[in-house]
Amino acid sequence: MKTCTLFDFMAEMKPWLDREYIRNAYIDAKGNFVLQFLDGTRNVYAINDCSKQQIKKILLDLQHRGIHTVEL
């Protein structure tokens, strides 16, 4: 698991959006943001400087980009 700020998370995620590399995204039971990739890799992020509403907005943006999102 990687702990990061929202800004750092968005910067890290940006290149993957262009390649359609993400299989799905969700928030796990602990509130961590999880990205699962087409190659089977899974990255877990503890984003420490934002609200649940901001995280849900990221999920909605991913959904609008055609990435499958799951709400737990």
Buried (B, 14 or more C-beta within 10 A) or exposed (E): EEEBEBEBBBEBBEEBBEEEBBBBBBBEEEEBBBBBBEEEEEBBBEBEEBEEEEBEEBBEBBEEEEBEBEEE
